Amino acid sequence: MSWTRPTRRAALGGIAASLAAPAILRAQTGPIRIATLTPLTGVGGAYGPSMRDAVLGVVRMVNEAGGVLGREVAVVSEDTQTSPEAAVRAARKLIDVDRVSAIMGTWASSVTTAVAPLCWESKTMLLTVSGADSITQLPHQGFIARTQPNSRLQIRVAGEFMLGEGASSLAWIGPQTPFAASSIEILRGLAEAAGRPFTSLIYEADKSTYRSEVDAILRSGADFIMLGGYAADSTVLLRDIWQAGYEGRIIGPAYAVNKTVLEALPPQVLEGIFTWEGAPAVGSSAYEKVKAILGVEEVDPYSAQTYDHANLTLLSIARAGEDSGQAIRDTLREISQGGGETVDNAVDGIALIAQGRKIDYSGASGPCDFDELGDITGTQFLFKRIQGGKPSVYRRV
């Protein structure tokens, strides 16, 4: 767990004021509490720390500029461990003990699905980077906003890429996840519409080998295979596919064929494999701000999105004039797609709101426009190809 630390002067001033104020006033003038709930460990551990740090960077800049509604912002950070059970325990603490108004950064659809009911029942805003379609179809009453393109959009874009690359027979292979069924459905529909054969196979997760499953897929004659798992099982699966002598093409989501996988497997096993992901708004001023916060040359899409989560949350609080989860829910679209002046950070946006001006936030992940379900309405996608053990940009769509 970590907190942003107020300045000593602000802390002393806050203590003195709270001692002289009635309890209800203290609640209104204490720190604004928000949270990150990211995968600091587990299969998502490669992403969680920088996702958290992007939020902390935004909050640090806002506090240095005077906070929100004249109040310091405090961030509580917890680890999902990329586990629904651990995430639920952490979310209960954030909601019941820390009394946060927003939880940001849940990664992995199973984690977000488990945490979501706690959020809408407590009227805590949940901002997520998970992609399963089922998430925003839950009865969340508007308390979920998703900056990650949903799985239907992701799979459609990747399937169209496979067909555009000349695939004559498609296959999908992966474990049972919240997005497995929709992935198979979408890819089958694309294949059938193009007159191409399609096969799919759902395997048991956490096995030491998938050779029998690989042999079954290869018997289908597929010349382009889509992976549907995470990094751990994809590492085993890719090794087995290579050992089986497969000569066709493979594509996997970038979160599955990630740095951990590249380091675990020999370059020849990975040669020519494609990855795809929802892409940040490379070249935008917001993207440059995240690069500066993290001290990196390239920002992963999830950290770009949590930068946006923090800005969206604080701008919504500033616009609403209060820091409840319901206030964030009710003003989110007003500050992100309200047709006002374009801003890419909370500091500038808060200043404009204080002047009574309308704003339209556009961030590091692109325009943050949400439909009635809470889904992002569009984003860029980046395709890479692994060559010599390193991914290189292949196409941006």
Contacts in CASP RR format, 6 or more apart in sequence:
PFRMAT RR
TARGET T0000
AUTHOR 0000-0000-0000
METHOD contacts of the structure
MODEL  1
MSWTRPTRRAALGGIAASLAAPAILRAQTGPIRIATLTPLTGVGGAYGPS
MRDAVLGVVRMVNEAGGVLGREVAVVSEDTQTSPEAAVRAARKLIDVDRV
SAIMGTWASSVTTAVAPLCWESKTMLLTVSGADSITQLPHQGFIARTQPN
SRLQIRVAGEFMLGEGASSLAWIGPQTPFAASSIEILRGLAEAAGRPFTS
LIYEADKSTYRSEVDAILRSGADFIMLGGYAADSTVLLRDIWQAGYEGRI
IGPAYAVNKTVLEALPPQVLEGIFTWEGAPAVGSSAYEKVKAILGVEEVD
PYSAQTYDHANLTLLSIARAGEDSGQAIRDTLREISQGGGETVDNAVDGI
ALIAQGRKIDYSGASGPCDFDELGDITGTQFLFKRIQGGKPSVYRRV
1 76 0 8 1.000
1 77 0 8 1.000
1 78 0 8 1.000
2 52 0 8 1.000
2 56 0 8 1.000
2 75 0 8 1.000
2 76 0 8 1.000
2 77 0 8 1.000
3 74 0 8 1.000
3 75 0 8 1.000
3 76 0 8 1.000
3 77 0 8 1.000
4 56 0 8 1.000
4 59 0 8 1.000
4 60 0 8 1.000
4 63 0 8 1.000
4 73 0 8 1.000
4 74 0 8 1.000
4 75 0 8 1.000
6 31 0 8 1.000
6 63 0 8 1.000
6 72 0 8 1.000
6 74 0 8 1.000
7 63 0 8 1.000
10 63 0 8 1.000
10 72 0 8 1.000
14 29 0 8 1.000
14 30 0 8 1.000
17 29 0 8 1.000
18 26 0 8 1.000
18 29 0 8 1.000
18 30 0 8 1.000
21 29 0 8 1.000
29 71 0 8 1.000
30 71 0 8 1.000
30 72 0 8 1.000
31 71 0 8 1.000
31 72 0 8 1.000
31 73 0 8 1.000
31 74 0 8 1.000
32 67 0 8 1.000
32 68 0 8 1.000
32 69 0 8 1.000
32 71 0 8 1.000
32 72 0 8 1.000
32 73 0 8 1.000
32 74 0 8 1.000
32 101 0 8 1.000
32 314 0 8 1.000
32 317 0 8 1.000
32 323 0 8 1.000
33 73 0 8 1.000
33 74 0 8 1.000
33 75 0 8 1.000
33 76 0 8 1.000
33 98 0 8 1.000
33 99 0 8 1.000
33 100 0 8 1.000
33 101 0 8 1.000
33 323 0 8 1.000
34 55 0 8 1.000
34 59 0 8 1.000
34 73 0 8 1.000
34 74 0 8 1.000
34 75 0 8 1.000
34 76 0 8 1.000
34 100 0 8 1.000
34 101 0 8 1.000
34 102 0 8 1.000
34 103 0 8 1.000
34 104 0 8 1.000
34 310 0 8 1.000
34 313 0 8 1.000
34 314 0 8 1.000
35 75 0 8 1.000
35 76 0 8 1.000
35 77 0 8 1.000
35 78 0 8 1.000
35 94 0 8 1.000
35 98 0 8 1.000
35 100 0 8 1.000
35 102 0 8 1.000
35 103 0 8 1.000
35 104 0 8 1.000
36 51 0 8 1.000
36 52 0 8 1.000
36 55 0 8 1.000
36 56 0 8 1.000
36 75 0 8 1.000
36 76 0 8 1.000
36 77 0 8 1.000
36 78 0 8 1.000
36 103 0 8 1.000
36 104 0 8 1.000
36 105 0 8 1.000
36 306 0 8 1.000
37 77 0 8 1.000
37 78 0 8 1.000
37 80 0 8 1.000
37 87 0 8 1.000
37 90 0 8 1.000
37 91 0 8 1.000
37 94 0 8 1.000
37 103 0 8 1.000
37 104 0 8 1.000
37 105 0 8 1.000
37 106 0 8 1.000
37 115 0 8 1.000
38 47 0 8 1.000
38 48 0 8 1.000
38 49 0 8 1.000
38 51 0 8 1.000
38 52 0 8 1.000
38 77 0 8 1.000
38 79 0 8 1.000
38 80 0 8 1.000
38 105 0 8 1.000
38 106 0 8 1.000
38 107 0 8 1.000
38 306 0 8 1.000
39 45 0 8 1.000
39 47 0 8 1.000
39 48 0 8 1.000
39 79 0 8 1.000
39 80 0 8 1.000
39 81 0 8 1.000
39 82 0 8 1.000
39 107 0 8 1.000
39 108 0 8 1.000
39 111 0 8 1.000
40 48 0 8 1.000
40 49 0 8 1.000
40 52 0 8 1.000
40 77 0 8 1.000
40 79 0 8 1.000
40 80 0 8 1.000
40 81 0 8 1.000
41 79 0 8 1.000
41 81 0 8 1.000
41 82 0 8 1.000
42 81 0 8 1.000
42 82 0 8 1.000
42 83 0 8 1.000
43 82 0 8 1.000
43 108 0 8 1.000
43 230 0 8 1.000
43 231 0 8 1.000
43 232 0 8 1.000
44 82 0 8 1.000
44 107 0 8 1.000
44 108 0 8 1.000
44 230 0 8 1.000
44 231 0 8 1.000
44 255 0 8 1.000
45 82 0 8 1.000
46 231 0 8 1.000
46 258 0 8 1.000
46 259 0 8 1.000
46 260 0 8 1.000
47 107 0 8 1.000
47 255 0 8 1.000
47 300 0 8 1.000
47 302 0 8 1.000
47 303 0 8 1.000
48 107 0 8 1.000
48 302 0 8 1.000
50 294 0 8 1.000
50 296 0 8 1.000
50 300 0 8 1.000
50 302 0 8 1.000
50 303 0 8 1.000
51 105 0 8 1.000
51 107 0 8 1.000
51 129 0 8 1.000
51 302 0 8 1.000
51 303 0 8 1.000
51 305 0 8 1.000
51 306 0 8 1.000
52 77 0 8 1.000
52 306 0 8 1.000
53 293 0 8 1.000
53 294 0 8 1.000
53 303 0 8 1.000
54 290 0 8 1.000
54 293 0 8 1.000
54 294 0 8 1.000
54 303 0 8 1.000
54 304 0 8 1.000
54 306 0 8 1.000
54 307 0 8 1.000
54 310 0 8 1.000
55 75 0 8 1.000
55 77 0 8 1.000
55 104 0 8 1.000
55 105 0 8 1.000
55 306 0 8 1.000
55 307 0 8 1.000
55 309 0 8 1.000
55 310 0 8 1.000
56 75 0 8 1.000
56 77 0 8 1.000
57 293 0 8 1.000
57 310 0 8 1.000
58 293 0 8 1.000
58 307 0 8 1.000
58 310 0 8 1.000
58 311 0 8 1.000
58 314 0 8 1.000
58 345 0 8 1.000
58 346 0 8 1.000
59 73 0 8 1.000
59 75 0 8 1.000
59 310 0 8 1.000
59 314 0 8 1.000
61 345 0 8 1.000
61 346 0 8 1.000
61 347 0 8 1.000
62 68 0 8 1.000
62 73 0 8 1.000
62 314 0 8 1.000
62 346 0 8 1.000
62 347 0 8 1.000
62 350 0 8 1.000
63 72 0 8 1.000
63 73 0 8 1.000
65 347 0 8 1.000
65 350 0 8 1.000
67 73 0 8 1.000
67 350 0 8 1.000
68 314 0 8 1.000
68 317 0 8 1.000
68 318 0 8 1.000
68 323 0 8 1.000
68 346 0 8 1.000
68 350 0 8 1.000
69 317 0 8 1.000
69 318 0 8 1.000
69 321 0 8 1.000
69 322 0 8 1.000
69 323 0 8 1.000
71 323 0 8 1.000
73 314 0 8 1.000
76 94 0 8 1.000
76 98 0 8 1.000
76 100 0 8 1.000
78 90 0 8 1.000
78 91 0 8 1.000
78 93 0 8 1.000
78 94 0 8 1.000
79 86 0 8 1.000
79 90 0 8 1.000
80 86 0 8 1.000
80 87 0 8 1.000
80 90 0 8 1.000
80 106 0 8 1.000
80 107 0 8 1.000
80 108 0 8 1.000
80 111 0 8 1.000
81 87 0 8 1.000
82 107 0 8 1.000
82 108 0 8 1.000
82 111 0 8 1.000
83 111 0 8 1.000
84 110 0 8 1.000
84 111 0 8 1.000
84 113 0 8 1.000
84 114 0 8 1.000
84 115 0 8 1.000
85 114 0 8 1.000
87 106 0 8 1.000
87 111 0 8 1.000
87 114 0 8 1.000
87 115 0 8 1.000
88 114 0 8 1.000
88 115 0 8 1.000
88 118 0 8 1.000
91 103 0 8 1.000
91 115 0 8 1.000
91 118 0 8 1.000
91 119 0 8 1.000
92 118 0 8 1.000
94 100 0 8 1.000
94 103 0 8 1.000
94 124 0 8 1.000
95 103 0 8 1.000
95 118 0 8 1.000
95 119 0 8 1.000
95 122 0 8 1.000
95 124 0 8 1.000
96 122 0 8 1.000
100 124 0 8 1.000
101 124 0 8 1.000
101 125 0 8 1.000
101 313 0 8 1.000
101 317 0 8 1.000
101 323 0 8 1.000
101 324 0 8 1.000
101 325 0 8 1.000
101 327 0 8 1.000
101 328 0 8 1.000
102 124 0 8 1.000
102 125 0 8 1.000
102 126 0 8 1.000
102 127 0 8 1.000
102 309 0 8 1.000
102 313 0 8 1.000
102 325 0 8 1.000
102 328 0 8 1.000
103 115 0 8 1.000
103 119 0 8 1.000
103 124 0 8 1.000
103 125 0 8 1.000
103 126 0 8 1.000
103 127 0 8 1.000
104 127 0 8 1.000
104 306 0 8 1.000
104 309 0 8 1.000
104 310 0 8 1.000
104 313 0 8 1.000
105 127 0 8 1.000
105 128 0 8 1.000
105 129 0 8 1.000
105 302 0 8 1.000
105 305 0 8 1.000
105 306 0 8 1.000
105 309 0 8 1.000
106 112 0 8 1.000
106 115 0 8 1.000
106 126 0 8 1.000
106 128 0 8 1.000
106 129 0 8 1.000
106 130 0 8 1.000
107 128 0 8 1.000
107 129 0 8 1.000
107 130 0 8 1.000
107 302 0 8 1.000
108 130 0 8 1.000
108 230 0 8 1.000
109 130 0 8 1.000
109 131 0 8 1.000
109 132 0 8 1.000
109 134 0 8 1.000
109 135 0 8 1.000
109 151 0 8 1.000
109 177 0 8 1.000
109 178 0 8 1.000
109 179 0 8 1.000
110 177 0 8 1.000
110 178 0 8 1.000
111 130 0 8 1.000
112 126 0 8 1.000
112 128 0 8 1.000
112 130 0 8 1.000
112 132 0 8 1.000
112 135 0 8 1.000
113 130 0 8 1.000
113 132 0 8 1.000
113 134 0 8 1.000
113 135 0 8 1.000
113 138 0 8 1.000
113 178 0 8 1.000
115 126 0 8 1.000
116 126 0 8 1.000
116 135 0 8 1.000
116 138 0 8 1.000
116 140 0 8 1.000
116 143 0 8 1.000
116 144 0 8 1.000
117 138 0 8 1.000
118 124 0 8 1.000
119 125 0 8 1.000
119 126 0 8 1.000
119 140 0 8 1.000
119 143 0 8 1.000
119 144 0 8 1.000
120 126 0 8 1.000
120 138 0 8 1.000
120 139 0 8 1.000
120 140 0 8 1.000
120 141 0 8 1.000
120 142 0 8 1.000
120 143 0 8 1.000
120 144 0 8 1.000
123 143 0 8 1.000
123 324 0 8 1.000
123 325 0 8 1.000
123 326 0 8 1.000
123 329 0 8 1.000
124 143 0 8 1.000
124 325 0 8 1.000
125 143 0 8 1.000
125 145 0 8 1.000
125 313 0 8 1.000
125 325 0 8 1.000
125 328 0 8 1.000
125 329 0 8 1.000
125 332 0 8 1.000
126 140 0 8 1.000
126 143 0 8 1.000
126 144 0 8 1.000
126 145 0 8 1.000
127 144 0 8 1.000
127 145 0 8 1.000
127 146 0 8 1.000
127 147 0 8 1.000
127 306 0 8 1.000
127 309 0 8 1.000
127 312 0 8 1.000
127 313 0 8 1.000
128 135 0 8 1.000
128 144 0 8 1.000
128 145 0 8 1.000
128 146 0 8 1.000
128 147 0 8 1.000
128 148 0 8 1.000
129 146 0 8 1.000
129 147 0 8 1.000
129 148 0 8 1.000
129 301 0 8 1.000
129 302 0 8 1.000
129 305 0 8 1.000
129 306 0 8 1.000
130 146 0 8 1.000
130 148 0 8 1.000
131 146 0 8 1.000
131 148 0 8 1.000
131 149 0 8 1.000
131 150 0 8 1.000
131 151 0 8 1.000
131 154 0 8 1.000
131 179 0 8 1.000
132 150 0 8 1.000
132 151 0 8 1.000
132 177 0 8 1.000
132 178 0 8 1.000
132 179 0 8 1.000
132 182 0 8 1.000
133 150 0 8 1.000
133 151 0 8 1.000
133 152 0 8 1.000
133 179 0 8 1.000
133 182 0 8 1.000
134 178 0 8 1.000
134 179 0 8 1.000
134 182 0 8 1.000
135 144 0 8 1.000
135 146 0 8 1.000
135 150 0 8 1.000
135 178 0 8 1.000
136 144 0 8 1.000
136 146 0 8 1.000
136 150 0 8 1.000
136 373 0 8 1.000
136 374 0 8 1.000
136 375 0 8 1.000
137 373 0 8 1.000
138 144 0 8 1.000
142 329 0 8 1.000
142 374 0 8 1.000
143 325 0 8 1.000
143 329 0 8 1.000
144 374 0 8 1.000
145 312 0 8 1.000
145 332 0 8 1.000
145 370 0 8 1.000
145 374 0 8 1.000
146 370 0 8 1.000
146 374 0 8 1.000
146 375 0 8 1.000
146 376 0 8 1.000
147 305 0 8 1.000
147 308 0 8 1.000
147 309 0 8 1.000
147 365 0 8 1.000
147 368 0 8 1.000
147 376 0 8 1.000
148 278 0 8 1.000
148 301 0 8 1.000
148 302 0 8 1.000
148 305 0 8 1.000
148 376 0 8 1.000
149 278 0 8 1.000
149 375 0 8 1.000
149 376 0 8 1.000
149 378 0 8 1.000
149 379 0 8 1.000
149 381 0 8 1.000
150 375 0 8 1.000
151 179 0 8 1.000
151 182 0 8 1.000
151 183 0 8 1.000
152 182 0 8 1.000
152 186 0 8 1.000
153 378 0 8 1.000
154 253 0 8 1.000
154 276 0 8 1.000
154 278 0 8 1.000
154 381 0 8 1.000
155 179 0 8 1.000
155 182 0 8 1.000
155 183 0 8 1.000
155 186 0 8 1.000
155 187 0 8 1.000
155 226 0 8 1.000
156 186 0 8 1.000
156 190 0 8 1.000
157 276 0 8 1.000
157 381 0 8 1.000
157 397 0 8 1.000
158 226 0 8 1.000
158 251 0 8 1.000
158 252 0 8 1.000
158 253 0 8 1.000
158 276 0 8 1.000
159 170 0 8 1.000
159 186 0 8 1.000
159 187 0 8 1.000
159 190 0 8 1.000
159 226 0 8 1.000
160 190 0 8 1.000
161 251 0 8 1.000
161 274 0 8 1.000
161 276 0 8 1.000
161 383 0 8 1.000
161 395 0 8 1.000
161 397 0 8 1.000
162 170 0 8 1.000
162 224 0 8 1.000
162 226 0 8 1.000
162 249 0 8 1.000
162 251 0 8 1.000
163 170 0 8 1.000
163 190 0 8 1.000
163 191 0 8 1.000
163 194 0 8 1.000
163 196 0 8 1.000
165 224 0 8 1.000
165 249 0 8 1.000
166 224 0 8 1.000
167 196 0 8 1.000
167 223 0 8 1.000
167 224 0 8 1.000
167 249 0 8 1.000
168 196 0 8 1.000
168 197 0 8 1.000
168 223 0 8 1.000
169 196 0 8 1.000
169 197 0 8 1.000
169 198 0 8 1.000
169 220 0 8 1.000
169 221 0 8 1.000
169 222 0 8 1.000
169 223 0 8 1.000
169 224 0 8 1.000
170 187 0 8 1.000
170 190 0 8 1.000
170 191 0 8 1.000
170 196 0 8 1.000
170 197 0 8 1.000
170 198 0 8 1.000
170 199 0 8 1.000
170 222 0 8 1.000
170 224 0 8 1.000
170 225 0 8 1.000
170 226 0 8 1.000
171 198 0 8 1.000
171 199 0 8 1.000
171 200 0 8 1.000
171 201 0 8 1.000
171 217 0 8 1.000
171 220 0 8 1.000
171 221 0 8 1.000
171 222 0 8 1.000
171 224 0 8 1.000
171 225 0 8 1.000
171 226 0 8 1.000
172 183 0 8 1.000
172 184 0 8 1.000
172 187 0 8 1.000
172 198 0 8 1.000
172 199 0 8 1.000
172 200 0 8 1.000
172 201 0 8 1.000
172 225 0 8 1.000
172 226 0 8 1.000
172 228 0 8 1.000
173 200 0 8 1.000
173 201 0 8 1.000
173 202 0 8 1.000
173 203 0 8 1.000
173 213 0 8 1.000
173 214 0 8 1.000
173 217 0 8 1.000
173 225 0 8 1.000
173 226 0 8 1.000
173 227 0 8 1.000
173 228 0 8 1.000
173 237 0 8 1.000
174 180 0 8 1.000
174 201 0 8 1.000
174 202 0 8 1.000
174 203 0 8 1.000
174 227 0 8 1.000
174 228 0 8 1.000
174 229 0 8 1.000
174 233 0 8 1.000
174 237 0 8 1.000
175 202 0 8 1.000
175 203 0 8 1.000
175 204 0 8 1.000
175 205 0 8 1.000
175 228 0 8 1.000
175 229 0 8 1.000
175 230 0 8 1.000
175 233 0 8 1.000
176 202 0 8 1.000
176 205 0 8 1.000
177 228 0 8 1.000
177 229 0 8 1.000
180 202 0 8 1.000
180 228 0 8 1.000
183 226 0 8 1.000
183 228 0 8 1.000
184 200 0 8 1.000
187 198 0 8 1.000
187 200 0 8 1.000
187 226 0 8 1.000
188 198 0 8 1.000
188 200 0 8 1.000
189 198 0 8 1.000
191 197 0 8 1.000
191 198 0 8 1.000
192 198 0 8 1.000
197 220 0 8 1.000
197 221 0 8 1.000
197 222 0 8 1.000
199 217 0 8 1.000
199 220 0 8 1.000
199 222 0 8 1.000
201 213 0 8 1.000
201 216 0 8 1.000
201 217 0 8 1.000
203 210 0 8 1.000
203 213 0 8 1.000
203 233 0 8 1.000
205 233 0 8 1.000
206 232 0 8 1.000
206 233 0 8 1.000
207 233 0 8 1.000
207 236 0 8 1.000
208 236 0 8 1.000
209 236 0 8 1.000
209 240 0 8 1.000
210 233 0 8 1.000
210 236 0 8 1.000
210 237 0 8 1.000
210 240 0 8 1.000
211 240 0 8 1.000
211 243 0 8 1.000
211 244 0 8 1.000
213 237 0 8 1.000
214 237 0 8 1.000
214 240 0 8 1.000
214 241 0 8 1.000
214 244 0 8 1.000
214 246 0 8 1.000
215 244 0 8 1.000
217 225 0 8 1.000
218 244 0 8 1.000
218 246 0 8 1.000
223 248 0 8 1.000
223 249 0 8 1.000
224 248 0 8 1.000
224 249 0 8 1.000
224 250 0 8 1.000
224 251 0 8 1.000
225 241 0 8 1.000
225 246 0 8 1.000
225 248 0 8 1.000
225 249 0 8 1.000
225 250 0 8 1.000
225 251 0 8 1.000
226 250 0 8 1.000
226 251 0 8 1.000
226 252 0 8 1.000
227 234 0 8 1.000
227 237 0 8 1.000
227 238 0 8 1.000
227 250 0 8 1.000
227 251 0 8 1.000
227 252 0 8 1.000
227 253 0 8 1.000
227 256 0 8 1.000
227 257 0 8 1.000
228 234 0 8 1.000
228 252 0 8 1.000
228 253 0 8 1.000
228 256 0 8 1.000
229 237 0 8 1.000
229 253 0 8 1.000
229 256 0 8 1.000
230 255 0 8 1.000
230 256 0 8 1.000
231 255 0 8 1.000
231 256 0 8 1.000
231 257 0 8 1.000
231 258 0 8 1.000
231 260 0 8 1.000
231 261 0 8 1.000
234 252 0 8 1.000
234 256 0 8 1.000
234 257 0 8 1.000
234 261 0 8 1.000
235 260 0 8 1.000
235 261 0 8 1.000
235 264 0 8 1.000
235 265 0 8 1.000
238 250 0 8 1.000
238 257 0 8 1.000
238 261 0 8 1.000
238 265 0 8 1.000
238 269 0 8 1.000
238 270 0 8 1.000
238 273 0 8 1.000
239 265 0 8 1.000
239 269 0 8 1.000
241 250 0 8 1.000
242 268 0 8 1.000
242 269 0 8 1.000
249 272 0 8 1.000
249 273 0 8 1.000
249 274 0 8 1.000
250 272 0 8 1.000
250 273 0 8 1.000
250 274 0 8 1.000
251 273 0 8 1.000
251 274 0 8 1.000
251 275 0 8 1.000
251 276 0 8 1.000
252 273 0 8 1.000
252 274 0 8 1.000
252 275 0 8 1.000
252 276 0 8 1.000
253 275 0 8 1.000
253 276 0 8 1.000
253 277 0 8 1.000
254 275 0 8 1.000
254 276 0 8 1.000
254 277 0 8 1.000
254 301 0 8 1.000
254 382 0 8 1.000
254 384 0 8 1.000
255 277 0 8 1.000
255 302 0 8 1.000
257 270 0 8 1.000
257 273 0 8 1.000
257 275 0 8 1.000
257 386 0 8 1.000
261 270 0 8 1.000
262 270 0 8 1.000
262 386 0 8 1.000
262 389 0 8 1.000
262 390 0 8 1.000
262 391 0 8 1.000
267 388 0 8 1.000
267 389 0 8 1.000
270 386 0 8 1.000
270 388 0 8 1.000
270 389 0 8 1.000
271 386 0 8 1.000
271 387 0 8 1.000
271 388 0 8 1.000
271 389 0 8 1.000
272 385 0 8 1.000
272 386 0 8 1.000
272 387 0 8 1.000
273 385 0 8 1.000
273 386 0 8 1.000
274 383 0 8 1.000
274 384 0 8 1.000
274 385 0 8 1.000
274 386 0 8 1.000
274 394 0 8 1.000
275 383 0 8 1.000
275 384 0 8 1.000
275 385 0 8 1.000
275 386 0 8 1.000
275 391 0 8 1.000
276 381 0 8 1.000
276 382 0 8 1.000
276 383 0 8 1.000
276 384 0 8 1.000
277 301 0 8 1.000
277 381 0 8 1.000
277 382 0 8 1.000
278 301 0 8 1.000
278 379 0 8 1.000
278 380 0 8 1.000
278 381 0 8 1.000
278 382 0 8 1.000
279 301 0 8 1.000
279 379 0 8 1.000
279 380 0 8 1.000
279 381 0 8 1.000
279 382 0 8 1.000
279 396 0 8 1.000
280 287 0 8 1.000
280 290 0 8 1.000
280 299 0 8 1.000
280 300 0 8 1.000
280 301 0 8 1.000
280 304 0 8 1.000
280 364 0 8 1.000
280 365 0 8 1.000
280 366 0 8 1.000
280 380 0 8 1.000
281 287 0 8 1.000
281 304 0 8 1.000
281 362 0 8 1.000
281 363 0 8 1.000
281 364 0 8 1.000
281 365 0 8 1.000
281 366 0 8 1.000
281 380 0 8 1.000
284 344 0 8 1.000
284 362 0 8 1.000
284 363 0 8 1.000
284 364 0 8 1.000
284 366 0 8 1.000
285 344 0 8 1.000
286 304 0 8 1.000
286 307 0 8 1.000
286 308 0 8 1.000
286 344 0 8 1.000
286 345 0 8 1.000
286 362 0 8 1.000
286 363 0 8 1.000
286 364 0 8 1.000
286 366 0 8 1.000
287 299 0 8 1.000
287 304 0 8 1.000
287 363 0 8 1.000
287 364 0 8 1.000
289 307 0 8 1.000
289 344 0 8 1.000
289 345 0 8 1.000
289 364 0 8 1.000
290 299 0 8 1.000
290 303 0 8 1.000
290 304 0 8 1.000
290 307 0 8 1.000
290 364 0 8 1.000
291 297 0 8 1.000
291 298 0 8 1.000
291 299 0 8 1.000
293 307 0 8 1.000
294 303 0 8 1.000
299 364 0 8 1.000
301 365 0 8 1.000
304 363 0 8 1.000
304 364 0 8 1.000
304 365 0 8 1.000
305 364 0 8 1.000
305 365 0 8 1.000
307 363 0 8 1.000
307 364 0 8 1.000
307 365 0 8 1.000
308 361 0 8 1.000
308 363 0 8 1.000
308 364 0 8 1.000
308 365 0 8 1.000
308 366 0 8 1.000
308 368 0 8 1.000
310 346 0 8 1.000
311 344 0 8 1.000
311 345 0 8 1.000
311 346 0 8 1.000
311 361 0 8 1.000
311 363 0 8 1.000
312 332 0 8 1.000
312 335 0 8 1.000
312 336 0 8 1.000
312 361 0 8 1.000
312 368 0 8 1.000
313 328 0 8 1.000
314 346 0 8 1.000
314 350 0 8 1.000
315 335 0 8 1.000
315 336 0 8 1.000
315 343 0 8 1.000
315 346 0 8 1.000
315 349 0 8 1.000
315 350 0 8 1.000
315 353 0 8 1.000
315 359 0 8 1.000
315 361 0 8 1.000
316 327 0 8 1.000
316 328 0 8 1.000
316 331 0 8 1.000
316 332 0 8 1.000
316 334 0 8 1.000
316 335 0 8 1.000
317 323 0 8 1.000
317 327 0 8 1.000
317 328 0 8 1.000
318 346 0 8 1.000
318 349 0 8 1.000
318 350 0 8 1.000
318 353 0 8 1.000
318 354 0 8 1.000
319 331 0 8 1.000
319 334 0 8 1.000
319 335 0 8 1.000
319 353 0 8 1.000
319 359 0 8 1.000
320 327 0 8 1.000
320 328 0 8 1.000
320 330 0 8 1.000
320 331 0 8 1.000
321 327 0 8 1.000
332 370 0 8 1.000
333 370 0 8 1.000
335 353 0 8 1.000
335 359 0 8 1.000
335 360 0 8 1.000
335 361 0 8 1.000
336 360 0 8 1.000
336 361 0 8 1.000
336 368 0 8 1.000
336 369 0 8 1.000
336 370 0 8 1.000
337 360 0 8 1.000
337 367 0 8 1.000
337 368 0 8 1.000
337 369 0 8 1.000
337 370 0 8 1.000
338 358 0 8 1.000
338 359 0 8 1.000
338 360 0 8 1.000
339 358 0 8 1.000
339 360 0 8 1.000
340 357 0 8 1.000
340 358 0 8 1.000
340 359 0 8 1.000
340 360 0 8 1.000
341 352 0 8 1.000
341 357 0 8 1.000
341 358 0 8 1.000
341 359 0 8 1.000
341 360 0 8 1.000
342 359 0 8 1.000
342 360 0 8 1.000
342 361 0 8 1.000
342 362 0 8 1.000
343 349 0 8 1.000
343 352 0 8 1.000
343 359 0 8 1.000
343 360 0 8 1.000
343 361 0 8 1.000
343 362 0 8 1.000
344 361 0 8 1.000
344 362 0 8 1.000
344 363 0 8 1.000
344 364 0 8 1.000
349 359 0 8 1.000
349 361 0 8 1.000
352 358 0 8 1.000
352 359 0 8 1.000
353 359 0 8 1.000
361 368 0 8 1.000
362 368 0 8 1.000
365 376 0 8 1.000
365 379 0 8 1.000
366 379 0 8 1.000
366 380 0 8 1.000
367 378 0 8 1.000
368 376 0 8 1.000
369 376 0 8 1.000
369 377 0 8 1.000
369 378 0 8 1.000
370 376 0 8 1.000
370 377 0 8 1.000
371 377 0 8 1.000
380 396 0 8 1.000
380 397 0 8 1.000
381 396 0 8 1.000
381 397 0 8 1.000
382 393 0 8 1.000
382 395 0 8 1.000
382 396 0 8 1.000
383 393 0 8 1.000
383 394 0 8 1.000
383 395 0 8 1.000
383 396 0 8 1.000
383 397 0 8 1.000
384 391 0 8 1.000
384 392 0 8 1.000
384 393 0 8 1.000
384 394 0 8 1.000
385 391 0 8 1.000
385 392 0 8 1.000
385 394 0 8 1.000
386 392 0 8 1.000
END
